[in-house]
Amino acid sequence: MSDAITLGFSTFAAPVKGVLVLFCDEKLSFGPASRRVLEPTGDLVKRAAAADRFTGKSGSALDIIAPPGLKVSRLIVLGIGKVKGLHALDIVKLGGKAVGKVPSSATEVAIFADLPTGAMKPEQAADLALGARLRAYAFDRYKTKRKEGEEKSALAKVTLAVADAAAVRKAWEPRLAVAAGTLIARDLVNEPANVLFPEEFARRATELKNRGVAVQILDEKAMKKLGMNALLGVGRGSARGSRLVVMRWNGGKAGVPPIAFIGKGVCFDTGGISIKPAANMEDMKGDMAGAACVVGLMHALAARKAKVNAVGAIGLVENMPDGNAQRPGDIVTSMSGQTIEIINTDAEGRLVLADVLHYVNTRFKPKFMVDLATLTGAIIVALGHEYAGLFANDDKLSERLTKAGKVTGERVWRMPLGPEYDKLIDSKFADVKNTGGRHAGSITAAQFLQRFVDKTPWAHLDIAGTGMDSPQTDINKSWGSGFGVRLLDRLVAEYYEK
């Protein structure tokens, strides 16, 4: 995990060195603790704001170097606009903005969790810390040489000054677990495919054992015995063996059916025989973002000791062209017994998920299943990079995911399912074909998956536009976003923990 900061908490006190970050509203009003710290500076902030036309509007910043009256080397004032209506997500973003404004050369930073209305409550201060932790992430482990001005950031000690440090630390613990899970997912997505191939991905998942997660790895021999020919067919052209990883967290009552999360883990996707164009193919190292999210989520649930029984399953393959690779026109028999005609070998993720969904459903009989996959370019055409596509056979699960997305900022938008779309994937030679062509591409992909979930409540998240190469935000400047960890952890915490 790549971190640029160490994070701690202390009670309000004027720092004696480093960078100080304070918040003000659109009237340049500060909280009581911030006002006390600023007393020795007189009207410095007011004069600097006038000179820089700083009004305290949301997202604006005032940067004062070597502020007279203070011992710190730099004072940064961040505008928050109107305090009224400030939600938890706004506070998280504020923490990200604060870290984002600090120069990379800083080694000590103090951020006052103080609003014009008073000191932040413990939950708010913990949200501020969450944003700071997420924003500080950087994946630069392979850089050995840097251009001038691109020097590696110093490891900064970031201290959040708060009213009640003990209470904030308690509120921070579950958020730390979620932050760590998100950064684990980002690391996995960002790794190059020559480093993170199926066997190595599976090995990294075994590190969850240190958190009390039971991890089982099925190799190709075991999957062949189970009849997982849809998944195995995708990996036939690769020199790397395919793997199925099953992770179990038993934090709920014994005997209670688990909830289940399934991730597409195509560690690299050339498209196979239906090979992709060369342009931007390097991005296909991130075609395992769904699996990365599941691993990160299982870490989060275990680290915060979630009171729930959960199963995480990821199908790990490489889709490569080779003399042994499956061909368009081939027919494979999935674990469920359904036969699939391969029309396009680049519609491979649904083949992986088909077998894993059936395996999880029949073996664990979960309350519900949610799968995540960078499945279709069509979802990017429909929703861009702002929302993940949500498909579901259960209205309640869909509504809960939508609400969790609004709270965390990992937003989803429900798309339709319907028997009319089945006609597009009906095959002349098998039970189903693996693609229905260009029309409604993301819908027919979801319609395909639905055939392998039976009547179990299920949701499919197409994260092709949000799991990798998504727009940079206040809390993420990384290519791999870790999308889904916070969303699904919120879903579990809000609706399924007892």
C-alpha positions as CSV (number, residue, x, y, z in Angstrom):
1,M,0.0,0.0,0.0
2,S,1.4,3.4,-1.0
3,D,0.9,6.2,1.6
4,A,2.3,9.6,1.6
5,I,1.2,10.4,5.2
6,T,1.1,9.1,8.7
7,L,-2.1,10.2,10.4
8,G,-2.7,11.1,14.1
9,F,-5.0,13.0,16.4
10,S,-4.4,15.6,19.1
11,T,-6.4,18.2,21.0
12,F,-6.5,21.8,19.7
13,A,-3.2,23.6,20.2
14,A,-1.1,26.0,18.1
15,P,1.5,24.0,16.1
16,V,5.1,25.2,16.3
17,K,6.2,24.1,12.9
18,G,5.1,22.8,9.5
19,V,1.9,23.6,7.7
20,L,-1.3,24.7,9.4
21,V,-4.7,24.2,7.6
22,L,-7.8,26.0,8.8
23,F,-11.4,26.2,7.4
24,C,-13.6,29.3,7.0
25,D,-17.0,29.9,5.5
26,E,-18.0,32.4,2.8
27,K,-18.0,35.2,5.4
28,L,-14.4,34.5,6.4
29,S,-15.7,33.2,9.7
30,F,-13.6,30.7,11.6
31,G,-14.3,28.2,14.4
32,P,-13.4,29.0,18.0
33,A,-10.2,27.0,18.1
34,S,-9.1,28.5,14.8
35,R,-9.8,32.0,16.0
36,R,-7.6,31.4,19.1
37,V,-4.7,30.3,17.0
38,L,-5.1,33.3,14.7
39,E,-5.2,35.9,17.4
40,P,-1.5,36.7,17.2
41,T,-1.8,37.4,13.5
42,G,-4.2,40.3,13.9
43,D,-6.0,41.1,10.6
44,L,-3.4,39.1,8.5
45,V,-6.0,36.7,7.0
46,K,-8.4,39.5,6.2
47,R,-5.7,41.6,4.4
48,A,-4.4,38.5,2.5
49,A,-7.9,37.5,1.5
50,A,-8.6,41.0,0.1
51,A,-5.3,41.0,-1.8
52,D,-6.0,37.6,-3.3
53,R,-9.7,38.1,-3.8
54,F,-10.3,35.1,-1.5
55,T,-14.0,34.9,-0.3
56,G,-14.1,31.5,1.4
57,K,-16.3,29.9,-1.3
58,S,-16.3,26.2,-1.4
59,G,-13.1,24.8,-2.9
60,S,-11.1,28.0,-2.7
61,A,-7.8,28.3,-0.9
62,L,-5.7,31.1,0.6
63,D,-2.0,30.3,0.9
64,I,0.2,32.4,3.3
65,I,3.9,31.7,3.6
66,A,5.7,32.4,6.8
67,P,2.6,34.0,8.5
68,P,3.7,36.7,11.0
69,G,2.6,35.8,14.5
70,L,2.7,32.1,13.9
71,K,5.6,29.7,14.2
72,V,4.4,27.6,11.3
73,S,6.1,27.9,7.9
74,R,2.8,28.1,6.0
75,L,-0.9,28.8,6.7
76,I,-3.5,27.4,4.3
77,V,-7.1,28.6,4.7
78,L,-9.7,26.5,2.9
79,G,-13.1,27.9,2.0
80,I,-16.1,25.6,2.7
81,G,-18.8,28.0,1.5
82,K,-22.0,27.6,3.6
83,V,-21.7,25.4,6.7
84,K,-25.4,24.7,6.6
85,G,-26.1,21.5,4.7
86,L,-22.6,20.2,4.9
87,H,-23.0,16.4,4.7
88,A,-20.6,13.6,5.6
89,L,-19.4,13.2,2.0
90,D,-18.6,16.9,1.9
91,I,-16.5,16.5,5.0
92,V,-14.7,13.5,3.4
93,K,-13.9,15.6,0.3
94,L,-12.8,18.5,2.6
95,G,-10.1,16.2,4.1
96,G,-9.0,15.3,0.6
97,K,-8.8,19.0,-0.4
98,A,-6.8,19.8,2.7
99,V,-4.1,17.2,1.9
100,G,-4.2,18.2,-1.8
101,K,-3.3,21.8,-1.0
102,V,-0.3,20.9,1.1
103,P,3.0,21.1,-0.8
104,S,4.8,17.8,-1.4
105,S,7.8,19.0,0.5
106,A,5.9,19.3,3.8
107,T,6.9,17.0,6.5
108,E,4.5,18.1,9.3
109,V,0.9,19.2,8.8
110,A,-1.7,20.2,11.3
111,I,-5.4,20.3,10.2
112,F,-7.9,21.9,12.5
113,A,-11.2,19.9,12.6
114,D,-12.9,23.2,13.4
115,L,-15.9,24.8,11.7
116,P,-17.4,28.3,12.2
117,T,-20.2,26.6,14.1
118,G,-17.8,24.9,16.4
119,A,-15.4,21.9,16.6
120,M,-16.3,19.0,14.4
121,K,-18.1,16.1,16.1
122,P,-16.1,12.9,16.4
123,E,-17.8,11.3,13.4
124,Q,-17.1,14.4,11.3
125,A,-13.5,14.6,12.3
126,A,-13.1,10.9,11.4
127,D,-14.7,11.6,8.0
128,L,-12.1,14.4,7.5
129,A,-9.4,11.9,8.3
130,L,-10.8,9.4,5.8
131,G,-10.7,12.0,3.0
132,A,-7.1,12.9,3.9
133,R,-6.0,9.2,3.9
134,L,-7.6,8.5,0.6
135,R,-6.2,11.6,-1.1
136,A,-2.7,11.0,0.1
137,Y,-2.4,7.7,-1.8
138,A,0.1,7.5,-4.7
139,F,1.3,4.6,-6.7
140,D,4.9,5.4,-7.6
141,R,6.8,2.3,-6.5
142,Y,8.3,1.7,-10.0
143,K,9.7,5.2,-10.5
144,T,13.5,5.3,-10.1
145,K,14.1,8.5,-11.9
146,R,12.1,11.7,-11.7
147,K,12.0,15.0,-13.7
148,E,12.9,18.2,-12.0
149,G,9.9,19.3,-9.8
150,E,8.7,15.7,-9.7
151,E,10.5,14.7,-6.6
152,K,9.1,12.0,-4.5
153,S,6.8,13.4,-1.8
154,A,8.1,13.3,1.7
155,L,6.3,11.1,4.3
156,A,4.3,13.8,6.0
157,K,3.1,13.5,9.6
158,V,-0.5,14.8,9.5
159,T,-2.1,15.6,12.8
160,L,-5.8,16.4,13.0
161,A,-6.5,18.8,15.9
162,V,-9.8,17.9,17.4
163,A,-11.9,18.5,20.5
164,D,-12.0,15.0,21.9
165,A,-9.1,12.9,20.5
166,A,-10.2,9.7,22.2
167,A,-13.7,9.9,20.7
168,V,-12.3,10.6,17.3
169,R,-9.9,7.7,17.4
170,K,-12.8,5.4,18.2
171,A,-14.8,6.8,15.3
172,W,-11.8,6.5,13.0
173,E,-11.2,2.8,13.5
174,P,-13.9,1.5,11.1
175,R,-13.1,4.2,8.6
176,L,-9.4,3.2,8.8
177,A,-10.4,-0.3,7.8
178,V,-12.4,1.0,4.8
179,A,-9.6,3.3,3.8
180,A,-7.1,0.5,3.9
181,G,-9.4,-1.8,1.9
182,T,-9.8,1.0,-0.7
183,L,-6.0,1.5,-1.0
184,I,-5.5,-2.3,-1.3
185,A,-7.9,-2.3,-4.2
186,R,-6.1,0.7,-5.8
187,D,-2.8,-1.1,-5.5
188,L,-4.1,-4.2,-7.2
189,V,-5.6,-2.3,-10.1
190,N,-2.5,-0.2,-10.6
191,E,-0.1,-3.1,-10.7
192,P,1.2,-4.1,-14.1
193,A,0.1,-7.4,-15.5
194,N,3.6,-8.9,-15.6
195,V,3.6,-8.5,-11.8
196,L,0.0,-9.3,-11.0
197,F,-1.0,-12.4,-12.9
198,P,-3.6,-14.9,-11.6
199,E,-1.3,-16.9,-9.3
200,E,0.2,-13.7,-7.8
201,F,-3.2,-12.1,-7.3
202,A,-4.4,-15.3,-5.5
203,R,-1.3,-15.2,-3.3
204,R,-2.0,-11.6,-2.3
205,A,-5.5,-12.5,-1.4
206,T,-4.1,-15.1,1.1
207,E,-2.8,-12.2,3.1
208,L,-6.3,-11.7,4.3
209,K,-5.7,-14.7,6.6
210,N,-3.9,-12.4,8.9
211,R,-7.2,-10.6,9.5
212,G,-9.1,-13.8,10.2
213,V,-10.5,-14.4,6.7
214,A,-10.6,-18.0,5.5
215,V,-9.1,-18.2,2.0
216,Q,-9.4,-21.1,-0.4
217,I,-7.7,-21.2,-3.8
218,L,-8.9,-23.5,-6.5
219,D,-6.5,-24.3,-9.3
220,E,-7.4,-25.4,-12.9
221,K,-7.6,-29.1,-11.9
222,A,-10.1,-28.3,-9.2
223,M,-12.2,-26.1,-11.4
224,K,-12.2,-28.6,-14.2
225,K,-13.5,-31.2,-11.8
226,L,-16.4,-28.8,-10.9
227,G,-17.2,-28.2,-14.6
228,M,-16.1,-24.6,-14.8
229,N,-15.5,-24.7,-18.5
230,A,-16.7,-21.2,-19.2
231,L,-14.1,-19.7,-16.9
232,L,-11.4,-22.1,-17.9
233,G,-12.1,-21.4,-21.6
234,V,-11.1,-17.8,-21.2
235,G,-7.7,-18.6,-19.8
236,R,-6.8,-21.4,-22.3
237,G,-4.6,-19.1,-24.4
238,S,-2.5,-17.9,-21.5
239,A,0.8,-19.4,-20.2
240,R,-0.5,-18.4,-16.7
241,G,-2.9,-20.7,-14.9
242,S,-6.4,-19.5,-13.9
243,R,-7.5,-19.4,-10.3
244,L,-10.7,-19.1,-8.3
245,V,-10.2,-17.5,-4.8
246,V,-12.9,-17.9,-2.2
247,M,-12.7,-15.7,0.9
248,R,-15.0,-16.1,3.9
249,W,-15.5,-13.7,6.8
250,N,-17.6,-15.2,9.6
251,G,-18.4,-12.2,11.8
252,G,-22.2,-13.0,12.2
253,K,-24.1,-15.7,14.0
254,A,-23.3,-19.3,13.1
255,G,-25.6,-20.8,10.6
256,V,-26.9,-17.5,9.2
257,P,-26.6,-17.5,5.4
258,P,-23.8,-15.2,4.2
259,I,-24.0,-12.3,1.8
260,A,-21.8,-12.7,-1.3
261,F,-19.6,-10.5,-3.5
262,I,-18.2,-11.7,-6.7
263,G,-15.4,-10.0,-8.8
264,K,-14.3,-10.3,-12.4
265,G,-10.5,-10.8,-12.3
266,V,-9.2,-10.7,-15.8
267,C,-5.6,-9.8,-15.0
268,F,-5.0,-8.8,-18.6
269,D,-7.4,-8.8,-21.5
270,T,-6.0,-8.8,-25.0
271,G,-9.4,-9.8,-26.3
272,G,-8.1,-13.2,-27.1
273,I,-8.6,-14.4,-30.8
274,S,-11.0,-11.4,-31.2
275,I,-8.0,-9.2,-30.4
276,K,-8.4,-5.6,-29.3
277,P,-6.9,-2.7,-31.2
278,A,-3.4,-1.8,-30.0
279,A,-4.3,1.7,-28.9
280,N,-4.8,1.9,-25.1
281,M,-4.6,-1.9,-24.7
282,E,-2.2,-1.2,-21.8
283,D,-5.3,-0.2,-19.8
284,M,-6.5,-3.8,-19.8
285,K,-4.2,-4.5,-16.8
286,G,-7.1,-3.0,-14.9
287,D,-9.7,-5.4,-16.2
288,M,-9.6,-7.0,-12.7
289,A,-10.9,-4.0,-10.8
290,G,-14.0,-5.9,-9.7
291,A,-11.9,-8.6,-8.1
292,A,-9.7,-5.9,-6.6
293,C,-12.7,-4.4,-5.0
294,V,-13.8,-7.7,-3.5
295,V,-10.4,-8.3,-1.9
296,G,-10.4,-4.7,-0.5
297,L,-13.9,-5.1,0.8
298,M,-13.2,-8.4,2.6
299,H,-10.2,-6.6,4.2
300,A,-12.5,-3.8,5.3
301,L,-15.1,-6.1,6.8
302,A,-12.5,-8.2,8.6
303,A,-10.5,-5.2,9.9
304,R,-13.5,-3.5,11.4
305,K,-14.9,-6.9,12.6
306,A,-18.1,-6.5,10.8
307,K,-21.0,-8.5,12.4
308,V,-21.9,-10.3,9.3
309,N,-21.1,-13.5,7.4
310,A,-19.7,-12.7,4.0
311,V,-18.3,-14.6,1.1
312,G,-16.0,-13.0,-1.5
313,A,-15.2,-14.9,-4.7
314,I,-13.0,-13.8,-7.6
315,G,-12.3,-15.6,-10.9
316,L,-8.7,-14.9,-12.0
317,V,-7.7,-15.4,-15.6
318,E,-5.6,-13.9,-18.5
319,N,-7.3,-13.6,-21.9
320,M,-4.5,-14.2,-24.4
321,P,-4.3,-15.2,-28.1
322,D,-2.6,-18.5,-28.6
323,G,-2.9,-21.8,-30.5
324,N,-4.8,-23.2,-27.6
325,A,-7.1,-20.2,-27.1
326,Q,-10.9,-20.6,-27.5
327,R,-12.3,-19.5,-30.9
328,P,-15.4,-17.7,-32.0
329,G,-17.9,-20.4,-32.8
330,D,-16.7,-22.7,-29.9
331,I,-19.4,-24.0,-27.5
332,V,-18.6,-24.5,-23.8
333,T,-20.6,-26.1,-21.1
334,S,-20.7,-24.0,-17.9
335,M,-20.8,-25.3,-14.4
336,S,-24.5,-24.8,-14.3
337,G,-24.9,-27.1,-17.3
338,Q,-26.0,-24.3,-19.7
339,T,-24.1,-24.3,-23.0
340,I,-22.6,-21.1,-24.3
341,E,-21.7,-20.3,-27.9
342,I,-18.6,-18.1,-28.1
343,I,-19.4,-15.3,-30.6
344,N,-16.6,-12.9,-29.5
345,T,-13.7,-14.0,-27.3
346,D,-13.5,-10.4,-26.1
347,A,-16.8,-10.8,-24.2
348,E,-14.9,-12.9,-21.7
349,G,-15.7,-11.4,-18.3
350,R,-19.3,-12.7,-18.4
351,L,-17.9,-16.2,-19.0
352,V,-15.8,-16.0,-15.8
353,L,-18.6,-14.5,-13.8
354,A,-21.1,-17.1,-15.0
355,D,-19.3,-20.0,-13.4
356,V,-18.3,-18.1,-10.2
357,L,-21.9,-16.8,-9.7
358,H,-23.2,-20.4,-10.0
359,Y,-20.6,-21.8,-7.8
360,V,-21.2,-19.3,-5.0
361,N,-25.0,-19.5,-5.3
362,T,-25.1,-23.3,-5.1
363,R,-22.4,-23.8,-2.5
364,F,-23.2,-21.0,-0.1
365,K,-26.9,-20.2,-0.7
366,P,-26.3,-16.5,0.1
367,K,-29.0,-14.0,1.1
368,F,-27.9,-12.0,-2.0
369,M,-25.1,-11.7,-4.5
370,V,-23.5,-8.6,-5.9
371,D,-20.9,-8.9,-8.7
372,L,-18.6,-6.2,-9.9
373,A,-16.9,-6.2,-13.3
374,T,-15.3,-3.9,-15.8
375,L,-17.6,-5.6,-18.2
376,T,-18.5,-3.4,-21.1
377,G,-17.4,-0.3,-23.0
378,A,-21.1,0.3,-23.6
379,I,-21.7,1.4,-20.0
380,I,-19.2,4.1,-20.5
381,V,-21.0,5.3,-23.6
382,A,-24.2,5.3,-21.5
383,L,-23.0,6.8,-18.2
384,G,-19.5,8.1,-18.8
385,H,-17.2,7.9,-15.8
386,E,-19.5,9.3,-13.2
387,Y,-21.8,6.4,-12.4
388,A,-21.5,2.6,-12.4
389,G,-24.2,0.7,-14.2
390,L,-26.5,-1.1,-11.8
391,F,-28.6,-4.1,-12.9
392,A,-30.7,-6.1,-10.4
393,N,-33.4,-8.6,-10.2
394,D,-34.4,-7.3,-6.7
395,D,-35.8,-3.8,-6.1
396,K,-34.9,-3.6,-2.5
397,L,-31.2,-4.5,-3.1
398,S,-31.1,-2.0,-6.0
399,E,-32.6,0.8,-3.8
400,R,-30.1,0.1,-1.0
401,L,-27.2,0.2,-3.4
402,T,-28.4,3.5,-4.8
403,K,-28.7,5.0,-1.4
404,A,-25.3,3.7,-0.3
405,G,-23.8,5.2,-3.5
406,K,-25.2,8.7,-2.7
407,V,-23.8,8.6,0.8
408,T,-20.3,7.5,-0.3
409,G,-20.1,9.3,-3.6
410,E,-19.6,5.9,-5.4
411,R,-22.7,6.4,-7.4
412,V,-24.7,3.8,-9.3
413,W,-27.5,4.2,-11.9
414,R,-30.0,1.5,-12.4
415,M,-30.3,0.2,-15.9
416,P,-33.1,-2.1,-17.3
417,L,-33.4,-5.8,-17.5
418,G,-36.1,-7.6,-19.5
419,P,-37.0,-10.7,-21.4
420,E,-37.0,-8.8,-24.6
421,Y,-33.2,-8.5,-24.4
422,D,-32.9,-12.3,-24.2
423,K,-33.7,-12.5,-27.9
424,L,-30.4,-10.8,-28.6
425,I,-28.4,-13.5,-26.9
426,D,-30.4,-16.5,-27.9
427,S,-28.1,-18.9,-29.9
428,K,-29.0,-21.2,-32.8
429,F,-26.6,-23.8,-31.6
430,A,-26.4,-23.5,-27.8
431,D,-28.5,-22.3,-24.8
432,V,-27.1,-18.8,-25.1
433,K,-24.4,-16.9,-26.9
434,N,-21.9,-14.7,-25.1
435,T,-22.7,-11.4,-26.9
436,G,-25.7,-9.9,-28.6
437,G,-23.8,-7.3,-30.7
438,R,-23.5,-3.6,-30.3
439,H,-27.1,-2.8,-29.4
440,A,-27.7,-2.6,-25.6
441,G,-24.3,-4.1,-25.0
442,S,-24.2,-3.6,-21.3
443,I,-27.8,-4.8,-20.9
444,T,-27.3,-8.0,-22.8
445,A,-24.2,-8.7,-20.7
446,A,-26.2,-8.3,-17.5
447,Q,-29.0,-10.4,-19.1
448,F,-26.5,-13.1,-19.8
449,L,-25.3,-13.1,-16.1
450,Q,-28.9,-13.2,-14.8
451,R,-29.2,-16.7,-16.3
452,F,-26.7,-18.0,-13.8
453,V,-28.1,-16.6,-10.5
454,D,-31.5,-18.5,-10.4
455,K,-33.9,-16.7,-8.0
456,T,-31.3,-15.4,-5.6
457,P,-31.5,-11.6,-5.1
458,W,-28.7,-10.3,-7.2
459,A,-27.1,-7.1,-8.5
460,H,-24.5,-6.6,-11.2
461,L,-22.3,-3.5,-11.1
462,D,-20.6,-2.6,-14.4
463,I,-17.7,-0.5,-13.2
464,A,-15.9,-0.2,-16.6
465,G,-16.2,3.6,-16.3
466,T,-15.5,4.0,-12.6
467,G,-13.0,1.2,-11.6
468,M,-10.0,2.5,-13.6
469,D,-9.0,5.6,-15.5
470,S,-11.9,7.5,-14.0
471,P,-11.8,11.3,-13.5
472,Q,-9.6,12.4,-10.6
473,T,-11.5,13.7,-7.6
474,D,-10.8,15.4,-4.2
475,I,-10.1,12.0,-2.7
476,N,-8.5,10.1,-5.5
477,K,-5.7,11.1,-7.9
478,S,-4.9,7.6,-8.8
479,W,-5.5,5.7,-12.1
480,G,-7.1,2.9,-10.2
481,S,-9.9,4.2,-8.0
482,G,-10.7,1.3,-5.7
483,F,-14.4,1.9,-6.6
484,G,-16.9,-0.2,-4.8
485,V,-15.2,-0.8,-1.4
486,R,-16.8,2.1,0.3
487,L,-20.1,1.6,-1.5
488,L,-20.4,-2.0,-0.5
489,D,-19.1,-1.6,3.0
490,R,-21.8,1.1,3.5
491,L,-24.4,-1.3,2.1
492,V,-23.3,-4.0,4.6
493,A,-23.1,-1.6,7.6
494,E,-26.4,0.1,6.9
495,Y,-28.6,-2.8,6.1
496,Y,-27.1,-6.2,6.9
497,E,-25.1,-6.1,10.1
498,K,-26.9,-7.3,13.2
